[in-house]
Amino acid sequence: MVLPLALALPAPLGLVPLVVVTQTMVELLGMMIYVKAIPRLVASEPILRN
């Protein structure tokens, strides 16, 4: 939703779309890491029972 607005900015702000795309890629990479890491972390915790 932000990329069309970034593309509509004037020429002096031409790096804004690159920043938006870079931020999106970093967020996607982080989510992919979380999807892989969280189940491993949860499975490795010992279960305490009374």
mmCIF file of the N, C-alpha and C atoms, coordinates in Angstrom:
data_MODEL
# 
_entry.id   MODEL 
# 
loop_
_atom_site.group_PDB 
_atom_site.id 
_atom_site.type_symbol 
_atom_site.label_atom_id 
_atom_site.label_alt_id 
_atom_site.label_comp_id 
_atom_site.label_asym_id 
_atom_site.label_entity_id 
_atom_site.label_seq_id 
_atom_site.pdbx_PDB_ins_code 
_atom_site.Cartn_x 
_atom_site.Cartn_y 
_atom_site.Cartn_z 
_atom_site.occupancy 
_atom_site.B_iso_or_equiv 
_atom_site.pdbx_formal_charge 
_atom_site.auth_seq_id 
_atom_site.auth_comp_id 
_atom_site.auth_asym_id 
_atom_site.auth_atom_id 
_atom_site.pdbx_PDB_model_num 
ATOM 1   N N  . MET A 1 1  ? 0.813  -1.197  0.000  1.00 0.00 ? 1  MET A N  1 
ATOM 2   C CA . MET A 1 1  ? 0.000  0.000   0.000  1.00 0.00 ? 1  MET A CA 1 
ATOM 3   C C  . MET A 1 1  ? 0.860  1.265   0.000  1.00 0.00 ? 1  MET A C  1 
ATOM 4   N N  . VAL A 1 2  ? 2.074  1.175   0.465  1.00 0.00 ? 2  VAL A N  1 
ATOM 5   C CA . VAL A 1 2  ? 2.934  2.354   0.542  1.00 0.00 ? 2  VAL A CA 1 
ATOM 6   C C  . VAL A 1 2  ? 3.703  2.555   -0.763 1.00 0.00 ? 2  VAL A C  1 
ATOM 7   N N  . LEU A 1 3  ? 4.015  1.479   -1.469 1.00 0.00 ? 3  LEU A N  1 
ATOM 8   C CA . LEU A 1 3  ? 4.824  1.594   -2.678 1.00 0.00 ? 3  LEU A CA 1 
ATOM 9   C C  . LEU A 1 3  ? 4.188  2.492   -3.740 1.00 0.00 ? 3  LEU A C  1 
ATOM 10  N N  . PRO A 1 4  ? 2.884  2.394   -4.021 1.00 0.00 ? 4  PRO A N  1 
ATOM 11  C CA . PRO A 1 4  ? 2.316  3.325   -5.009 1.00 0.00 ? 4  PRO A CA 1 
ATOM 12  C C  . PRO A 1 4  ? 2.476  4.799   -4.601 1.00 0.00 ? 4  PRO A C  1 
ATOM 13  N N  . LEU A 1 5  ? 2.364  5.064   -3.311 1.00 0.00 ? 5  LEU A N  1 
ATOM 14  C CA . LEU A 1 5  ? 2.569  6.439   -2.848 1.00 0.00 ? 5  LEU A CA 1 
ATOM 15  C C  . LEU A 1 5  ? 4.033  6.853   -3.020 1.00 0.00 ? 5  LEU A C  1 
ATOM 16  N N  . ALA A 1 6  ? 4.943  5.938   -2.738 1.00 0.00 ? 6  ALA A N  1 
ATOM 17  C CA . ALA A 1 6  ? 6.365  6.244   -2.894 1.00 0.00 ? 6  ALA A CA 1 
ATOM 18  C C  . ALA A 1 6  ? 6.719  6.473   -4.354 1.00 0.00 ? 6  ALA A C  1 
ATOM 19  N N  . LEU A 1 7  ? 6.098  5.730   -5.251 1.00 0.00 ? 7  LEU A N  1 
ATOM 20  C CA . LEU A 1 7  ? 6.371  5.904   -6.677 1.00 0.00 ? 7  LEU A CA 1 
ATOM 21  C C  . LEU A 1 7  ? 5.808  7.215   -7.215 1.00 0.00 ? 7  LEU A C  1 
ATOM 22  N N  . ALA A 1 8  ? 4.815  7.766   -6.532 1.00 0.00 ? 8  ALA A N  1 
ATOM 23  C CA . ALA A 1 8  ? 4.188  9.007   -6.979 1.00 0.00 ? 8  ALA A CA 1 
ATOM 24  C C  . ALA A 1 8  ? 4.937  10.257  -6.495 1.00 0.00 ? 8  ALA A C  1 
ATOM 25  N N  . LEU A 1 9  ? 5.969  10.084  -5.705 1.00 0.00 ? 9  LEU A N  1 
ATOM 26  C CA . LEU A 1 9  ? 6.718  11.234  -5.190 1.00 0.00 ? 9  LEU A CA 1 
ATOM 27  C C  . LEU A 1 9  ? 7.540  11.886  -6.300 1.00 0.00 ? 9  LEU A C  1 
ATOM 28  N N  . PRO A 1 10 ? 7.882  13.153  -6.135 1.00 0.00 ? 10 PRO A N  1 
ATOM 29  C CA . PRO A 1 10 ? 8.693  13.838  -7.150 1.00 0.00 ? 10 PRO A CA 1 
ATOM 30  C C  . PRO A 1 10 ? 10.102 13.249  -7.254 1.00 0.00 ? 10 PRO A C  1 
ATOM 31  N N  . ALA A 1 11 ? 10.786 13.592  -8.331 1.00 0.00 ? 11 ALA A N  1 
ATOM 32  C CA . ALA A 1 11 ? 12.099 13.032  -8.652 1.00 0.00 ? 11 ALA A CA 1 
ATOM 33  C C  . ALA A 1 11 ? 13.160 13.209  -7.558 1.00 0.00 ? 11 ALA A C  1 
ATOM 34  N N  . PRO A 1 12 ? 13.209 14.335  -6.832 1.00 0.00 ? 12 PRO A N  1 
ATOM 35  C CA . PRO A 1 12 ? 14.249 14.464  -5.794 1.00 0.00 ? 12 PRO A CA 1 
ATOM 36  C C  . PRO A 1 12 ? 14.145 13.391  -4.702 1.00 0.00 ? 12 PRO A C  1 
ATOM 37  N N  . LEU A 1 13 ? 12.984 12.793  -4.558 1.00 0.00 ? 13 LEU A N  1 
ATOM 38  C CA . LEU A 1 13 ? 12.803 11.747  -3.553 1.00 0.00 ? 13 LEU A CA 1 
ATOM 39  C C  . LEU A 1 13 ? 12.807 10.368  -4.206 1.00 0.00 ? 13 LEU A C  1 
ATOM 40  N N  . GLY A 1 14 ? 13.631 10.193  -5.208 1.00 0.00 ? 14 GLY A N  1 
ATOM 41  C CA . GLY A 1 14 ? 13.652 8.969   -6.000 1.00 0.00 ? 14 GLY A CA 1 
ATOM 42  C C  . GLY A 1 14 ? 14.126 7.731   -5.257 1.00 0.00 ? 14 GLY A C  1 
ATOM 43  N N  . LEU A 1 15 ? 14.809 7.897   -4.148 1.00 0.00 ? 15 LEU A N  1 
ATOM 44  C CA . LEU A 1 15 ? 15.285 6.741   -3.387 1.00 0.00 ? 15 LEU A CA 1 
ATOM 45  C C  . LEU A 1 15 ? 14.216 6.148   -2.476 1.00 0.00 ? 15 LEU A C  1 
ATOM 46  N N  . VAL A 1 16 ? 13.134 6.842   -2.281 1.00 0.00 ? 16 VAL A N  1 
ATOM 47  C CA . VAL A 1 16 ? 12.088 6.375   -1.371 1.00 0.00 ? 16 VAL A CA 1 
ATOM 48  C C  . VAL A 1 16 ? 11.533 5.011   -1.793 1.00 0.00 ? 16 VAL A C  1 
ATOM 49  N N  . PRO A 1 17 ? 11.229 4.765   -3.068 1.00 0.00 ? 17 PRO A N  1 
ATOM 50  C CA . PRO A 1 17 ? 10.746 3.423   -3.432 1.00 0.00 ? 17 PRO A CA 1 
ATOM 51  C C  . PRO A 1 17 ? 11.758 2.322   -3.113 1.00 0.00 ? 17 PRO A C  1 
ATOM 52  N N  . LEU A 1 18 ? 13.030 2.606   -3.296 1.00 0.00 ? 18 LEU A N  1 
ATOM 53  C CA . LEU A 1 18 ? 14.064 1.626   -2.957 1.00 0.00 ? 18 LEU A CA 1 
ATOM 54  C C  . LEU A 1 18 ? 14.062 1.326   -1.461 1.00 0.00 ? 18 LEU A C  1 
ATOM 55  N N  . VAL A 1 19 ? 13.892 2.348   -0.658 1.00 0.00 ? 19 VAL A N  1 
ATOM 56  C CA . VAL A 1 19 ? 13.835 2.171   0.794  1.00 0.00 ? 19 VAL A CA 1 
ATOM 57  C C  . VAL A 1 19 ? 12.620 1.334   1.178  1.00 0.00 ? 19 VAL A C  1 
ATOM 58  N N  . VAL A 1 20 ? 11.489 1.597   0.553  1.00 0.00 ? 20 VAL A N  1 
ATOM 59  C CA . VAL A 1 20 ? 10.270 0.851   0.848  1.00 0.00 ? 20 VAL A CA 1 
ATOM 60  C C  . VAL A 1 20 ? 10.435 -0.622  0.481  1.00 0.00 ? 20 VAL A C  1 
ATOM 61  N N  . VAL A 1 21 ? 10.986 -0.889  -0.682 1.00 0.00 ? 21 VAL A N  1 
ATOM 62  C CA . VAL A 1 21 ? 11.184 -2.277  -1.116 1.00 0.00 ? 21 VAL A CA 1 
ATOM 63  C C  . VAL A 1 21 ? 12.204 -2.973  -0.217 1.00 0.00 ? 21 VAL A C  1 
ATOM 64  N N  . THR A 1 22 ? 13.278 -2.282  0.154  1.00 0.00 ? 22 THR A N  1 
ATOM 65  C CA . THR A 1 22 ? 14.285 -2.866  1.034  1.00 0.00 ? 22 THR A CA 1 
ATOM 66  C C  . THR A 1 22 ? 13.693 -3.209  2.397  1.00 0.00 ? 22 THR A C  1 
ATOM 67  N N  . GLN A 1 23 ? 12.896 -2.316  2.945  1.00 0.00 ? 23 GLN A N  1 
ATOM 68  C CA . GLN A 1 23 ? 12.262 -2.573  4.239  1.00 0.00 ? 23 GLN A CA 1 
ATOM 69  C C  . GLN A 1 23 ? 11.349 -3.788  4.147  1.00 0.00 ? 23 GLN A C  1 
ATOM 70  N N  . THR A 1 24 ? 10.600 -3.896  3.068  1.00 0.00 ? 24 THR A N  1 
ATOM 71  C CA . THR A 1 24 ? 9.706  -5.036  2.885  1.00 0.00 ? 24 THR A CA 1 
ATOM 72  C C  . THR A 1 24 ? 10.492 -6.337  2.814  1.00 0.00 ? 24 THR A C  1 
ATOM 73  N N  . MET A 1 25 ? 11.593 -6.338  2.090  1.00 0.00 ? 25 MET A N  1 
ATOM 74  C CA . MET A 1 25 ? 12.413 -7.550  1.975  1.00 0.00 ? 25 MET A CA 1 
ATOM 75  C C  . MET A 1 25 ? 13.017 -7.941  3.323  1.00 0.00 ? 25 MET A C  1 
ATOM 76  N N  . VAL A 1 26 ? 13.461 -6.976  4.101  1.00 0.00 ? 26 VAL A N  1 
ATOM 77  C CA . VAL A 1 26 ? 14.017 -7.259  5.430  1.00 0.00 ? 26 VAL A CA 1 
ATOM 78  C C  . VAL A 1 26 ? 12.932 -7.845  6.330  1.00 0.00 ? 26 VAL A C  1 
ATOM 79  N N  . GLU A 1 27 ? 11.726 -7.296  6.269  1.00 0.00 ? 27 GLU A N  1 
ATOM 80  C CA . GLU A 1 27 ? 10.625 -7.816  7.085  1.00 0.00 ? 27 GLU A CA 1 
ATOM 81  C C  . GLU A 1 27 ? 10.271 -9.248  6.679  1.00 0.00 ? 27 GLU A C  1 
ATOM 82  N N  . LEU A 1 28 ? 10.227 -9.522  5.377  1.00 0.00 ? 28 LEU A N  1 
ATOM 83  C CA . LEU A 1 28 ? 9.931  -10.880 4.916  1.00 0.00 ? 28 LEU A CA 1 
ATOM 84  C C  . LEU A 1 28 ? 11.015 -11.864 5.353  1.00 0.00 ? 28 LEU A C  1 
ATOM 85  N N  . LEU A 1 29 ? 12.260 -11.459 5.247  1.00 0.00 ? 29 LEU A N  1 
ATOM 86  C CA . LEU A 1 29 ? 13.355 -12.325 5.685  1.00 0.00 ? 29 LEU A CA 1 
ATOM 87  C C  . LEU A 1 29 ? 13.251 -12.602 7.187  1.00 0.00 ? 29 LEU A C  1 
ATOM 88  N N  . GLY A 1 30 ? 12.948 -11.581 7.950  1.00 0.00 ? 30 GLY A N  1 
ATOM 89  C CA . GLY A 1 30 ? 12.769 -11.766 9.395  1.00 0.00 ? 30 GLY A CA 1 
ATOM 90  C C  . GLY A 1 30 ? 11.630 -12.709 9.719  1.00 0.00 ? 30 GLY A C  1 
ATOM 91  N N  . MET A 1 31 ? 10.532 -12.594 9.002  1.00 0.00 ? 31 MET A N  1 
ATOM 92  C CA . MET A 1 31 ? 9.400  -13.496 9.235  1.00 0.00 ? 31 MET A CA 1 
ATOM 93  C C  . MET A 1 31 ? 9.765  -14.935 8.881  1.00 0.00 ? 31 MET A C  1 
ATOM 94  N N  . MET A 1 32 ? 10.521 -15.110 7.812  1.00 0.00 ? 32 MET A N  1 
ATOM 95  C CA . MET A 1 32 ? 10.940 -16.459 7.427  1.00 0.00 ? 32 MET A CA 1 
ATOM 96  C C  . MET A 1 32 ? 11.845 -17.069 8.500  1.00 0.00 ? 32 MET A C  1 
ATOM 97  N N  . ILE A 1 33 ? 12.710 -16.262 9.080  1.00 0.00 ? 33 ILE A N  1 
ATOM 98  C CA . ILE A 1 33 ? 13.574 -16.747 10.156 1.00 0.00 ? 33 ILE A CA 1 
ATOM 99  C C  . ILE A 1 33 ? 12.741 -17.121 11.372 1.00 0.00 ? 33 ILE A C  1 
ATOM 100 N N  . TYR A 1 34 ? 11.771 -16.275 11.715 1.00 0.00 ? 34 TYR A N  1 
ATOM 101 C CA . TYR A 1 34 ? 10.898 -16.583 12.849 1.00 0.00 ? 34 TYR A CA 1 
ATOM 102 C C  . TYR A 1 34 ? 10.130 -17.872 12.634 1.00 0.00 ? 34 TYR A C  1 
ATOM 103 N N  . VAL A 1 35 ? 9.621  -18.086 11.435 1.00 0.00 ? 35 VAL A N  1 
ATOM 104 C CA . VAL A 1 35 ? 8.843  -19.297 11.148 1.00 0.00 ? 35 VAL A CA 1 
ATOM 105 C C  . VAL A 1 35 ? 9.701  -20.543 11.346 1.00 0.00 ? 35 VAL A C  1 
ATOM 106 N N  . LYS A 1 36 ? 10.978 -20.460 11.022 1.00 0.00 ? 36 LYS A N  1 
ATOM 107 C CA . LYS A 1 36 ? 11.881 -21.602 11.207 1.00 0.00 ? 36 LYS A CA 1 
ATOM 108 C C  . LYS A 1 36 ? 12.371 -21.717 12.647 1.00 0.00 ? 36 LYS A C  1 
ATOM 109 N N  . ALA A 1 37 ? 12.639 -20.600 13.306 1.00 0.00 ? 37 ALA A N  1 
ATOM 110 C CA . ALA A 1 37 ? 13.291 -20.628 14.615 1.00 0.00 ? 37 ALA A CA 1 
ATOM 111 C C  . ALA A 1 37 ? 12.332 -20.870 15.772 1.00 0.00 ? 37 ALA A C  1 
ATOM 112 N N  . ILE A 1 38 ? 11.164 -20.284 15.743 1.00 0.00 ? 38 ILE A N  1 
ATOM 113 C CA . ILE A 1 38 ? 10.245 -20.377 16.883 1.00 0.00 ? 38 ILE A CA 1 
ATOM 114 C C  . ILE A 1 38 ? 9.856  -21.824 17.189 1.00 0.00 ? 38 ILE A C  1 
ATOM 115 N N  . PRO A 1 39 ? 9.453  -22.641 16.205 1.00 0.00 ? 39 PRO A N  1 
ATOM 116 C CA . PRO A 1 39 ? 9.121  -24.033 16.557 1.00 0.00 ? 39 PRO A CA 1 
ATOM 117 C C  . PRO A 1 39 ? 10.307 -24.790 17.164 1.00 0.00 ? 39 PRO A C  1 
ATOM 118 N N  . ARG A 1 40 ? 11.504 -24.497 16.708 1.00 0.00 ? 40 ARG A N  1 
ATOM 119 C CA . ARG A 1 40 ? 12.683 -25.164 17.281 1.00 0.00 ? 40 ARG A CA 1 
ATOM 120 C C  . ARG A 1 40 ? 12.915 -24.713 18.722 1.00 0.00 ? 40 ARG A C  1 
ATOM 121 N N  . LEU A 1 41 ? 12.716 -23.437 18.987 1.00 0.00 ? 41 LEU A N  1 
ATOM 122 C CA . LEU A 1 41 ? 12.909 -22.936 20.349 1.00 0.00 ? 41 LEU A CA 1 
ATOM 123 C C  . LEU A 1 41 ? 11.844 -23.480 21.290 1.00 0.00 ? 41 LEU A C  1 
ATOM 124 N N  . VAL A 1 42 ? 10.620 -23.543 20.824 1.00 0.00 ? 42 VAL A N  1 
ATOM 125 C CA . VAL A 1 42 ? 9.528  -24.030 21.660 1.00 0.00 ? 42 VAL A CA 1 
ATOM 126 C C  . VAL A 1 42 ? 9.697  -25.524 21.922 1.00 0.00 ? 42 VAL A C  1 
ATOM 127 N N  . ALA A 1 43 ? 10.116 -26.282 20.929 1.00 0.00 ? 43 ALA A N  1 
ATOM 128 C CA . ALA A 1 43 ? 10.279 -27.724 21.077 1.00 0.00 ? 43 ALA A CA 1 
ATOM 129 C C  . ALA A 1 43 ? 11.460 -28.068 21.974 1.00 0.00 ? 43 ALA A C  1 
ATOM 130 N N  . SER A 1 44 ? 12.450 -27.199 22.064 1.00 0.00 ? 44 SER A N  1 
ATOM 131 C CA . SER A 1 44 ? 13.630 -27.515 22.852 1.00 0.00 ? 44 SER A CA 1 
ATOM 132 C C  . SER A 1 44 ? 13.465 -27.181 24.336 1.00 0.00 ? 44 SER A C  1 
ATOM 133 N N  . GLU A 1 45 ? 12.403 -26.479 24.708 1.00 0.00 ? 45 GLU A N  1 
ATOM 134 C CA . GLU A 1 45 ? 12.175 -26.155 26.121 1.00 0.00 ? 45 GLU A CA 1 
ATOM 135 C C  . GLU A 1 45 ? 11.645 -27.376 26.847 1.00 0.00 ? 45 GLU A C  1 
ATOM 136 N N  . PRO A 1 46 ? 12.182 -27.666 28.027 1.00 0.00 ? 46 PRO A N  1 
ATOM 137 C CA . PRO A 1 46 ? 11.669 -28.809 28.791 1.00 0.00 ? 46 PRO A CA 1 
ATOM 138 C C  . PRO A 1 46 ? 10.268 -28.505 29.332 1.00 0.00 ? 46 PRO A C  1 
ATOM 139 N N  . ILE A 1 47 ? 9.454  -29.519 29.376 1.00 0.00 ? 47 ILE A N  1 
ATOM 140 C CA . ILE A 1 47 ? 8.093  -29.378 29.891 1.00 0.00 ? 47 ILE A CA 1 
ATOM 141 C C  . ILE A 1 47 ? 8.100  -29.795 31.356 1.00 0.00 ? 47 ILE A C  1 
ATOM 142 N N  . LEU A 1 48 ? 7.704  -28.888 32.234 1.00 0.00 ? 48 LEU A N  1 
ATOM 143 C CA . LEU A 1 48 ? 7.658  -29.177 33.666 1.00 0.00 ? 48 LEU A CA 1 
ATOM 144 C C  . LEU A 1 48 ? 6.240  -29.604 34.043 1.00 0.00 ? 48 LEU A C  1 
ATOM 145 N N  . ARG A 1 49 ? 6.150  -30.751 34.702 1.00 0.00 ? 49 ARG A N  1 
ATOM 146 C CA . ARG A 1 49 ? 4.845  -31.238 35.142 1.00 0.00 ? 49 ARG A CA 1 
ATOM 147 C C  . ARG A 1 49 ? 4.886  -31.468 36.643 1.00 0.00 ? 49 ARG A C  1 
ATOM 148 N N  . ASN A 1 50 ? 3.811  -31.156 37.271 1.00 0.00 ? 50 ASN A N  1 
ATOM 149 C CA . ASN A 1 50 ? 3.707  -31.366 38.727 1.00 0.00 ? 50 ASN A CA 1 
ATOM 150 C C  . ASN A 1 50 ? 3.065  -32.683 39.031 1.00 0.00 ? 50 ASN A C  1 
# 
